[in-house]
Amino acid sequence: MNPALHGGALALLAAALFGLSTPLVQRFGQGLGPFSTAALLYAGAALVAVFQRRNAAVEAPLRRSDAPRLLAMVAAGAVVGPVALAWGLQRTSGASASLLLTLEAVFTAVLAWRWYGEVLDGRVKTAVALLLAGGALLVLDQGLSGQVQLHGLLAVAVATVAWGVDNTLSRGVADRDPGQVVLAKAALGASVTTALAFAWGEPLPAWPAALALLAVGATGYGLSLRFYLLAQRRFGAARTGSVFAFAPFIGALGAFALGERSASGLLWLGGALMVAGVVVHLLEDHGHEHHHEALDHEHAHFHGDGHDDGHHLHTHTPMPVGPHSHWHHHSPLRHSHPHVPDAHHQHRH
């Protein structure tokens, strides 16, 4: 499959799972503290990750050198992000909060451009501008609804910044075993937020709410993160983030399905601008002659059976069937073809 289509399909699956989780967190997290809510969500993600570990020969394992990056991902994505979202969801409407999460794509794209040099052409910049304009309209809409509503939406905006940082950091471990990454991040995040919940004196959740949030965390945070990492592996952090921007619209539809009817004209206009931004971003087509430097790295890859991509032509005796992982060498190469910023196309422009 075309790497952009493959990556896009994985990102859309991740978006659907995460998008549906937002109105469910708002419903089942009512009356719970934000630290307790975050702890249950990532405990659920850790549980599902335990059952999703793949054979070590198939995926590249995490390394000791990944520890600083992983700890930063935990702080941003498993502590600040979910805590800010849980706090904000109790103080604003689920539909507007879901739509504002589209700004996560903006922060991810900008950070991927700054940190990894992923190309942002005029079309991508237009998409980012549309997303920002839509987010501004949502803030204005909630500001007109009252100060408490605005505070809730600003907390959701903090979550988008935290997850933008998390998404960009996770690009550095996208070629590692996704099951191992999800398990490590989720277990550490659940441990930290559980400790903070006890230190803050938050009340213990009732069993029905706890079980519901565990299930939401397993799908909307555990499975979603796994598919997100695989999408980043296929076509980079910025593009994965842009496709993932469909998650808020799925969340808004979920909020309406659950009975919320708080939409105003400004909310619909802001949502329309965000939809336009996502569509413009997805229409990008990038291809030119480029040079590959010599490279040695490890990640899951295929040989033969239609999977040859021009970068994994080394041989084995015997030739393995299906995906496998090992350190391998790429010789210098110059060619031209449509491409995306995956592990083999991170050149500067």
C-alpha positions as CSV (number, residue, x, y, z in Angstrom):
1,M,0.0,0.0,0.0
2,N,1.1,3.6,-0.7
3,P,2.9,4.7,2.5
4,A,0.8,7.9,2.8
5,L,-2.5,5.9,2.4
6,H,-1.3,3.3,4.9
7,G,-0.2,5.9,7.4
8,G,-3.4,7.9,6.8
9,A,-5.6,4.8,7.5
10,L,-3.7,4.1,10.7
11,A,-4.0,7.7,11.8
12,L,-7.7,7.8,11.1
13,L,-8.2,4.6,13.1
14,A,-6.3,6.2,16.0
15,A,-8.4,9.4,15.6
16,A,-11.7,7.5,15.7
17,L,-10.8,5.7,18.9
18,F,-9.5,8.8,20.6
19,G,-12.2,11.1,19.3
20,L,-15.0,8.9,20.8
21,S,-13.2,8.8,24.1
22,T,-13.6,12.6,24.8
23,P,-17.4,12.7,25.3
24,L,-17.2,9.4,27.2
25,V,-14.6,10.8,29.6
26,Q,-16.8,13.8,30.2
27,R,-19.8,11.5,31.0
28,F,-18.0,9.0,33.2
29,G,-15.6,11.4,34.8
30,Q,-18.3,13.6,36.3
31,G,-17.5,14.2,40.0
32,L,-14.1,12.6,39.8
33,G,-10.8,14.4,40.3
34,P,-8.7,15.1,37.2
35,F,-5.7,13.0,38.5
36,S,-8.0,10.1,39.3
37,T,-9.5,10.3,35.8
38,A,-6.1,10.4,34.1
39,A,-4.9,7.5,36.3
40,L,-7.8,5.3,35.2
41,L,-7.4,6.1,31.6
42,Y,-3.8,5.2,31.5
43,A,-4.3,2.2,33.7
44,G,-6.7,0.9,31.0
45,A,-4.1,1.7,28.3
46,A,-1.5,-0.3,30.2
47,L,-3.8,-3.3,30.6
48,V,-4.5,-3.5,26.9
49,A,-0.8,-3.0,26.1
50,V,0.1,-6.1,28.1
51,F,-1.9,-8.2,25.7
52,Q,-0.5,-6.5,22.6
53,R,3.2,-7.2,23.0
54,R,4.6,-8.7,19.8
55,N,7.6,-11.1,19.4
56,A,10.8,-9.3,20.0
57,A,12.2,-10.5,16.7
58,V,9.5,-8.6,14.8
59,E,9.9,-5.2,16.4
60,A,12.9,-3.2,17.6
61,P,12.9,-3.0,21.4
62,L,13.2,0.2,23.5
63,R,16.8,1.1,24.5
64,R,18.2,2.7,27.6
65,S,19.0,5.8,25.6
66,D,15.2,6.2,25.0
67,A,14.6,6.8,28.7
68,P,14.8,10.6,28.8
69,R,12.5,10.9,25.8
70,L,10.0,8.4,27.3
71,L,10.0,10.3,30.6
72,A,9.3,13.6,28.8
73,M,6.5,11.8,26.9
74,V,5.0,10.6,30.2
75,A,5.2,14.1,31.7
76,A,3.6,15.8,28.7
77,G,1.2,13.2,27.3
78,A,0.3,11.0,30.3
79,V,0.2,13.6,33.1
80,V,-0.3,17.2,31.9
81,G,-2.5,16.4,28.8
82,P,-5.1,14.1,30.4
83,V,-5.3,16.0,33.7
84,A,-5.9,19.3,31.8
85,L,-8.5,17.6,29.6
86,A,-10.3,16.0,32.5
87,W,-10.4,19.3,34.4
88,G,-11.5,21.2,31.3
89,L,-14.3,18.7,30.4
90,Q,-16.0,19.4,33.7
91,R,-16.2,23.1,32.9
92,T,-17.1,23.4,29.2
93,S,-19.3,21.6,26.6
94,G,-18.1,18.3,25.2
95,A,-18.7,19.4,21.6
96,S,-16.6,22.6,21.8
97,A,-13.9,20.8,23.8
98,S,-13.7,18.1,21.2
99,L,-13.4,20.6,18.4
100,L,-10.7,22.6,20.1
101,L,-8.6,19.4,20.3
102,T,-8.0,20.0,16.6
103,L,-5.3,22.5,17.7
104,E,-3.2,19.5,18.7
105,A,-2.5,19.1,15.0
106,V,-1.2,22.7,14.7
107,F,1.3,22.3,17.6
108,T,2.4,18.9,16.3
109,A,3.0,20.2,12.8
110,V,5.0,23.3,14.0
111,L,7.1,21.3,16.4
112,A,7.8,18.6,13.8
113,W,9.0,21.4,11.5
114,R,11.2,22.9,14.1
115,W,12.6,19.7,15.6
116,Y,12.8,17.3,12.7
117,G,12.8,19.6,9.7
118,E,9.6,18.1,8.2
119,V,8.6,20.3,5.3
120,L,5.7,22.8,5.7
121,D,4.9,24.2,2.3
122,G,2.3,26.9,1.5
123,R,-0.5,24.4,1.5
124,V,0.4,23.1,5.0
125,K,0.7,26.7,6.3
126,T,-2.7,27.5,5.0
127,A,-4.1,24.5,6.8
128,V,-2.5,25.5,10.0
129,A,-3.9,29.1,9.7
130,L,-7.4,27.6,9.1
131,L,-7.1,25.4,12.2
132,L,-5.9,28.4,14.3
133,A,-8.8,30.6,13.1
134,G,-11.3,27.8,13.9
135,G,-9.8,27.4,17.4
136,A,-10.0,31.2,18.0
137,L,-13.8,31.2,17.1
138,L,-14.4,28.3,19.6
139,V,-12.6,30.3,22.4
140,L,-14.7,33.4,21.5
141,D,-17.9,31.2,21.5
142,Q,-17.2,29.8,25.0
143,G,-16.1,33.2,26.3
144,L,-19.5,34.6,25.4
145,S,-21.0,31.7,27.4
146,G,-19.4,32.8,30.7
147,Q,-16.1,32.8,32.5
148,V,-16.3,29.2,33.8
149,Q,-16.8,27.9,30.2
150,L,-13.8,29.9,29.0
151,H,-11.6,28.5,31.8
152,G,-12.6,25.0,30.8
153,L,-11.7,25.6,27.2
154,L,-8.4,27.1,28.1
155,A,-7.6,24.0,30.1
156,V,-8.4,21.9,27.0
157,A,-6.0,24.2,25.0
158,V,-3.3,23.4,27.5
159,A,-3.9,19.7,26.9
160,T,-3.5,20.2,23.1
161,V,-0.1,21.9,23.7
162,A,1.0,19.0,26.0
163,W,-0.1,16.4,23.5
164,G,1.5,18.3,20.6
165,V,4.8,18.0,22.5
166,D,4.1,14.4,23.3
167,N,3.3,13.6,19.6
168,T,6.6,15.2,18.4
169,L,8.7,13.4,21.0
170,S,7.1,10.1,20.2
171,R,8.4,10.4,16.6
172,G,11.8,9.4,18.0
173,V,10.4,6.0,19.3
174,A,8.0,5.3,16.5
175,D,10.3,2.7,15.1
176,R,10.4,0.8,18.4
177,D,8.0,-1.9,19.5
178,P,4.7,0.0,19.8
179,G,3.4,-2.4,22.4
180,Q,6.4,-1.8,24.6
181,V,6.2,2.0,24.1
182,V,2.5,2.0,25.1
183,L,3.0,-0.2,28.1
184,A,6.0,1.9,29.4
185,K,4.2,5.2,28.9
186,A,0.9,4.1,30.2
187,A,2.2,2.3,33.3
188,L,4.4,5.3,34.2
189,G,1.6,7.8,33.6
190,A,-0.9,5.8,35.6
191,S,1.6,5.5,38.5
192,V,2.4,9.2,38.6
193,T,-1.2,10.4,38.4
194,T,-2.4,7.8,41.0
195,A,0.2,9.1,43.4
196,L,-0.9,12.7,42.7
197,A,-4.6,11.7,43.2
198,F,-3.8,10.4,46.7
199,A,-1.6,13.4,47.5
200,W,-4.3,15.8,46.4
201,G,-6.9,13.9,48.5
202,E,-9.2,13.1,45.5
203,P,-12.2,10.8,46.4
204,L,-12.1,7.2,45.2
205,P,-14.2,6.6,42.1
206,A,-17.3,4.3,42.2
207,W,-16.8,0.9,40.5
208,P,-19.1,1.6,37.5
209,A,-17.3,4.8,36.7
210,A,-13.8,3.2,37.3
211,L,-14.6,0.3,35.0
212,A,-16.0,2.6,32.3
213,L,-12.9,4.8,32.3
214,L,-10.6,1.8,32.3
215,A,-12.4,0.6,29.1
216,V,-12.2,4.1,27.6
217,G,-8.5,4.2,28.4
218,A,-7.9,0.8,26.8
219,T,-9.4,1.8,23.5
220,G,-9.1,5.6,23.3
221,Y,-5.6,5.8,24.8
222,G,-4.0,2.4,24.5
223,L,-5.1,1.1,21.1
224,S,-5.2,4.7,19.8
225,L,-1.6,5.3,20.8
226,R,-0.4,2.1,19.2
227,F,-2.0,3.0,15.8
228,Y,-0.7,6.6,16.1
229,L,2.9,5.3,16.6
230,L,2.5,3.0,13.6
231,A,1.2,5.9,11.5
232,Q,4.1,8.1,12.5
233,R,6.4,5.3,11.4
234,R,4.8,5.4,7.9
235,F,4.6,9.1,7.2
236,G,6.0,11.3,10.0
237,A,4.8,13.4,12.9
238,A,3.3,16.4,11.2
239,R,1.2,14.5,8.7
240,T,0.0,12.0,11.3
241,G,-1.0,14.9,13.5
242,S,-3.0,16.5,10.7
243,V,-4.9,13.3,9.9
244,F,-5.4,12.8,13.6
245,A,-7.2,16.2,13.6
246,F,-10.3,14.3,12.5
247,A,-10.6,13.0,16.1
248,P,-12.2,16.1,17.4
249,F,-15.0,16.0,14.9
250,I,-15.7,12.4,15.8
251,G,-15.7,13.5,19.4
252,A,-18.2,16.3,18.6
253,L,-20.5,13.8,16.8
254,G,-20.2,11.5,19.8
255,A,-21.2,14.4,22.2
256,F,-24.3,15.1,20.0
257,A,-25.1,11.4,20.0
258,L,-25.0,11.4,23.8
259,G,-27.6,14.2,23.9
260,E,-25.6,17.5,24.0
261,R,-27.2,20.3,22.0
262,S,-25.1,23.3,23.0
263,A,-23.9,24.1,19.5
264,S,-24.0,27.8,18.4
265,G,-23.3,29.5,15.1
266,L,-19.8,30.4,16.1
267,L,-19.1,26.8,17.1
268,W,-20.3,25.5,13.7
269,L,-18.3,28.2,11.9
270,G,-15.2,27.3,13.9
271,G,-15.7,23.6,13.2
272,A,-16.1,24.3,9.5
273,L,-12.8,26.2,9.4
274,M,-11.1,23.3,11.1
275,V,-12.6,20.8,8.7
276,A,-11.3,22.9,5.8
277,G,-7.8,23.0,7.4
278,V,-7.7,19.3,7.8
279,V,-8.8,18.7,4.2
280,V,-6.2,21.2,2.8
281,H,-3.5,19.5,4.8
282,L,-4.4,16.1,3.5
283,L,-4.2,17.3,-0.2
284,E,-0.5,17.7,0.0
285,D,1.5,15.9,-2.6
286,H,5.3,15.8,-2.2
287,G,7.9,14.4,-4.5
288,H,11.3,15.4,-5.8
289,E,14.8,14.1,-6.4
290,H,16.5,13.5,-3.1
291,H,19.7,12.0,-1.7
292,H,19.9,9.4,1.0
293,E,23.0,9.4,3.2
294,A,24.5,6.1,4.5
295,L,22.4,4.9,7.4
296,D,22.5,2.2,10.0
297,H,19.4,1.6,12.1
298,E,16.9,-1.0,13.4
299,H,13.1,-1.2,12.8
300,A,10.5,-3.7,11.6
301,H,10.6,-4.2,7.8
302,F,9.7,-6.6,5.0
303,H,11.4,-8.3,2.0
304,G,9.7,-9.4,-1.2
305,D,6.0,-10.2,-1.7
306,G,5.3,-6.8,-3.0
307,H,6.9,-5.1,0.1
308,D,10.2,-4.0,-1.5
309,D,10.4,-0.2,-1.1
310,G,13.8,0.4,-2.7
311,H,15.4,0.8,0.7
312,H,15.5,-2.8,2.1
313,L,17.3,-4.8,-0.6
314,H,19.7,-6.6,1.7
315,T,19.6,-10.4,1.7
316,H,19.2,-13.1,4.3
317,T,19.9,-16.8,4.3
318,P,17.3,-18.0,4.4
319,M,15.1,-15.0,3.5
320,P,12.5,-14.4,6.3
321,V,8.8,-14.3,5.6
322,G,6.9,-11.4,7.0
323,P,8.0,-8.6,9.2
324,H,11.3,-8.8,11.2
325,S,13.7,-6.4,12.9
326,H,17.5,-6.2,13.0
327,W,20.3,-3.7,12.6
328,H,20.8,-3.1,8.8
329,H,22.8,-0.8,6.6
330,H,21.5,1.6,3.9
331,S,24.0,2.6,1.2
332,P,24.0,6.2,-0.2
333,L,21.2,6.5,-2.9
334,R,19.8,9.3,-5.0
335,H,16.4,8.9,-6.7
336,S,13.0,10.6,-7.2
337,H,9.6,9.5,-6.1
338,P,6.6,10.7,-4.1
339,H,7.5,10.3,-0.4
340,V,6.6,11.4,3.1
341,P,8.9,12.0,6.1
342,D,9.2,8.5,7.3
343,A,12.3,6.9,8.8
344,H,14.0,7.0,5.4
345,H,13.0,10.4,4.2
346,Q,13.9,12.9,6.9
347,H,16.1,15.1,4.6
348,R,16.0,18.9,4.9
349,H,14.5,21.2,2.3
